[in-house]
C-alpha cells in the first residue's frame, strides 16, 4: 500500500510548518494505515481456505452450516467450501451421497427401491436385504472408521420428510447371501500359472478382503 501523505490535503498555510506538521500527522496516518490494511485483508476471513483456525466454526455458524460440529477439524474447511454446491442438490440422492463421501472420505452408494426391486422375484436374499418399501433408501458405506450414529444424524438432515434410510456399514470380512459387493468389500483374485513343485498351491477364488 502506498504511503499516505496527509500534507497533500492541507492548505498551503500549513505546509510552512514543515517537518513538525508531517510528524504530528503521521501518528494518525499510522493508525489509519493499519485499519486500511485490515479492511483490505478482510475478505480472507470469509474464505474457508484462508481464514484463521479460530474463524472456521464461526464462519460455519454464520452461514448456518448443518452438521458442522459432526465433521472432524481437518474436514471442516472442505465442508465449508462445498456448501454452495451441496445446497444446490439438497434433498437429492446426489447431494446426500456427496456429503457422506466428504465425511467418510470413501465411496458411498445410495440404493433406491427401484434399483433392486426388479430382481426380487429371482433372488429372495436380495428381497430380504432390501426390504422396506419404495420410500426407503439404503446407504452402503465402504469399510470405514465412521460411526453409524454420526452418519444417521447427517442423513436425517438431508432426507425429505417422507423418506426413511437404512445405513449399512460393510465389513471387511463378508459372508455370502449378505451385503457383499465386489470391489468394495470383496475381491476376486487374479490367476497365475500353477506349479506342481511341492511349494505352490493351485489358485482359487478369494472373497472378503485383499489377497495376501
NUVEX-214986 format. One record per atom (N, C-alpha, C): x, y, z. Coordinates in steps of 0.02 Angstrom, whole numbers, plus 50000, padded with zeros to 5 digits. Atoms other than C-alpha are relative to their C-alpha. Example, Ala and Ser with C-alpha at 12.3 -4.5 7.8 and 13.67 -1.06 7.14 Angstrom:
<nodes>
500454994150000/506154977550390/500455006050000/499584994149997/506844994750357/499615005550037/
</nodes>
This chain:
<nodes>
500424994150000/500005000050000/500445006250000/499614993850004/500675017349953/499915004050065/500034996049940/501105028450099/499605006349988/500434994150007/499825042150127/500375006050029/499714993849977/500495059750142/499445005050014/500574995649985/499175070050234/500125007349982/499864993150017/500075086150192/499715002049932/500274998550066/499415084750015/499295002550004/500704998249994/497655087850080/499915006450043/500044994149958/498065103150186/500115006349959/499874993650034/498025121450134/500755001850003/499294998350005/499685129150087/500265003350064/499804996849937/499695138750251/500334995150047/499735004949953/500045122750349/500634996749974/499395003150028/501405117050232/500625003550024/499424996349977/502535130550300/500264997350067/499775002849936/502595121450466/500534994749990/499475004750018/503705108950378/499954993350033/499965006849976/504265092850460/499604998850063/500385001149938/503375095650627/499284998049984/500685001650019/501655095450545/499954992949973/500015006750030/502085079850448/500094994650053/499905004949947/502745070750602/499394999450045/500595000049958/501215075850701/499434996149968/500545003450035/500015069650569/500164992649988/499825007150012/500995053350546/499754995450055/500285004149946/500335047450715/499324997249978/500675002150022/498575046850644/500034996049935/499925003650063/499175040950474/500164992650012/499825006949984/499945025350553/499394996150023/500605003349975/498295021350640/499534998349942/500455001250056/497265023450482/500284994949951/499715004750047/498505013650378/499914992850025/500105006749972/498384998650497/499274997849991/500715001750010/496484999350487/499864998449927/500115001250071/496515000350298/500284993249978/499715006550017/497664985150289/499544994350024/500475005149975/496444975250397/499384999649956/500594999950044/494994980650286/500164996649933/499805003150063/495954975550130/500064992550005/499925007249991/496264958250204/499374996750029/500605002749968/494514956150274/499684994449960/500295005350042/493984945250126/500284993150019/499705006349981/495174931850191/499614996750057/500385002849944/494064929750345/499394996149977/500615003250026/492614923950236/500164994549950/499795005450045/493624911450134/500214994050043/499845005849958/493654893950212/500734997749993/499325002450011/495374890750138/500525004650032/499504995349975/496224906250208/499845002950069/500184997049935/495284911050367/500404996750056/499655003049942/496164908550535/499624994250029/500315006049972/495824892450627/499425001750046/500524998349952/494794901250760/499375002749966/500584997350036/493624908150624/499614994549964/500325005350040/493174891250546/499304998550026/500665001649973/491754886750663/499545006150000/500414993950004/491164904850671/499715000949931/500234999450069/491054905050482/499444995049986/500525005050009/490044888950487/499345002250033/500614997549967/488814896650612/499705005849961/500244994050036/488704912550509/499594998149938/500375002250060/488124903150353/499534994250016/500465005349977/487094890650456/500184993349968/499785006450028/488134875650401/499774994350044/500245005849962/487244859850456/500554994950007/499535005549988/488234845450529/500725002350010/499324997449994/489744856750554/500384996750058/499675002749941/490124850150728/500114992549995/499915007250008/489994832050668/500634998349962/499415001350041/491464833850550/500635001150040/499364998949967/493244831850613/500305006849979/499714993450013/494284847750619/500355000349932/499634999950063/495314842650467/499554999649939/500465000350056/493734841350360/499525005949998/500494994649995/492784856950414/500105005249945/499884995250054/493624868650288/499744997349934/500245003150062/493224856450148/499245000149997/500734999849998/491414855650205/499755007049985/500224993150013/491254874750206/500075001849926/499904998550071/491974875750030/499484996549956/500475003950040/490734862549969/499275002050011/500694998449983/489174870150048/499625003349942/500394997150056/488684881249898/499784994749949/500185005250048/488724865949784/499504995150030/500455004749968/487884854349909/499315002850010/500664996849991/486484866849940/499584999549937/500365000650063/486034865649756/499654993249994/500275006850006/485714846949774/499704997550065/500295002049936/484964847049948/499344996149989/500615004050006/483614833649967/500014995149943/499955004750056/484254823549819/500514994650017/499535005549989/485214807249808/500725002549989/499334997650014/486704816349733/500285004150059/499784995949944/486794829049875/500164995950061/499895004449943/486644815550007/500644996049992/499415004150012/487974804649927/500645004250005/499404995949999/489224818949904/500175002250071/499874997949930/489014824750085/500284994250040/499755005849963/489264807150153/500704998149978/499335001650024/490774804250043/500515005050027/499564994949971/491514820450108/500174998150072/499885001949930/491304814150286/500414993650004/499685006649996/491844796150255/500684999849965/499395000050041/493234800550132/500074993349963/500015006250039/492734784850036/499354999749961/500585000750042/491464779049910/499384998050040/500645001549968/489644778749967/499494998549945/500515001950048/488224770049874/499315001250031/500694998849978/486414775649890/499554996049954/500415004550040/485204762149832/499275001750013/500724998949995/483384766149797/499634993649982/500405006150009/481994753349789/499984997849927/500085001950070/481804754049601/500644997149971/499365002850023/483654749449581/500014992450006/499945007149985/483394732149654/499344996249997/500655003449997/481534728449655/499894995249942/500105004250059/481574721049480/500314993150008/499655006449992/482714707049543/499724995950059/500265003449941/481664702149695/499724993049983/500325006450017/480734688249604/500504994449987/499495005150015/482334679449554/500514999150055/499515000449946/483324682549713/499665001750066/500344998949936/482464680249881/500455003550051/499544996849953/484014685449976/500035007549988/499994992850016/484014702149885/499385003450027/500624997249973/482204704849933/500035000550076/499924999749927/482664700950114/500455005850021/499534994849982/484134712950117/499725007049989/500274993350017/483194727350035/499255000250011/500704999549982/481534726250124/499875006850032/500154993549970/480684742350173/499535004249958/500474996250040/479644748450029/500325005349957/499744995350050/479814761549893/500185006850029/499814993749969/480034775850016/500614999150046/499395001449961/481634768350088/500615000349954/499365000150036/483414771350031/500514996550045/499485003649964/484904760650081/500665003449985/499364996750006/486564769050112/500554994950016/499495005149993/488014757250084/500685003450003/499354996849991/489684763150153/500554994749999/499425004449999/491364755250122/500254999150071/499725000849933/492284748350272/500345006450022/499764993449978/492664764050371/499985000450076/500004998849928/493004770450546/499435004750020/500554995449984/491474781750534/499514996750048/500495002549952/490204779950673/499315000149969/500675000650030/488474774050624/499545005550026/500454995049973/487614786350741/500125006949970/499844993750033/488534801050662/499715000149929/500275000450068/488044795150488/499245000850001/500734999549995/486234793450543/499795007350012/500174993049987/486234811350608/500095004349938/499894996350062/486964818050446/499444998549950/500525002150048/485714808150342/499325003150018/500664997549979/484224814150446/499895007349981/500084993050019/484574832250399/499935000949924/499994999350073/484604828550212/499414996749965/500545003750033/483134816950178/499355003950001/500684997349999/481404822850127/499594996750055/500395002349942/480064820350260/499714993049990/500345006450012/479274805050177/500484994249986/499505005150017/480904795450152/500354997750064/499605002749946/481754783850276/500634996949971/499365002650023/483534777550266/500244994450045/499665005349963/484444761850318/500745000249982/499274999450011/486324763150340/500314993250011/499655006449995/487384747750307/500755001349996/499284999449999/489204748550360/500294993249982/499735006450023/490084734950262/500604997950042/499435002849963/491324723650350/500524997649949/499485002550044/492994718550277/499934992549989/500135007250007/492514700350308/499264999249985/500695000650019/490924696750215/499794992649997/500275006750008/489804681650206/499514999949942/500455000550056/488834675650057/499275000650022/500714998749986/486974679850048/499905005850048/500054994049960/487344695650146/500245005849957/499784994350039/487954712850095/500724998849978/499355001750028/489404707849984/500065003449932/499954996050061/489964720049849/500714999349971/499375001150034/491324715749726/500355006749988/499614993850008/492684729049727/499915004950056/500124995549943/492004737049886/500254996650064/499755003749942/492224724250024/500164992849983/499805006750021/492664708949921/500355000649932/499625000050063/493814704749776/500014993049971/499865006450032/494084690949651/500744999949985/499275000450009/495884685149649/500174999249926/499755001050068/496884685549489/500244992849992/499765006850012/497584669849411/500755000149986/499295000750017/499354663749395/500134992649983/499845006850022/500184648349323/500164995650060/499865004749946/500164633449442/500634995949986/499395004050007/501694622949475/499984994350050/500015005849955/501714605349547/500714998650024/499325000749975/503354607649638/500024999050076/500025000949928/502764604849816/500045006550039/499944993549966/502914623349855/499415004649988/500554995650019/501404631249770/499344996249999/500675002950004/499554628149781/499655003049939/500384997350056/498354629949636/499595005950022/500364993749983/497474646649629/499264998550014/500705000949982/495704648849695/499675006950004/500394993849994/494334661849706/500015002350072/499944997349933/494514673349855/499485005550011/500494995049984/493084683249934/500135002750070/499964997249933/493174695350079/500665003150019/499404996349982/494654707250078/500554999249948/499455000350047/496314709449991/500364993350006/499645006350001/497284694249940/500695000950030/499354999649966/498814691250048/500524996149960/
</nodes>
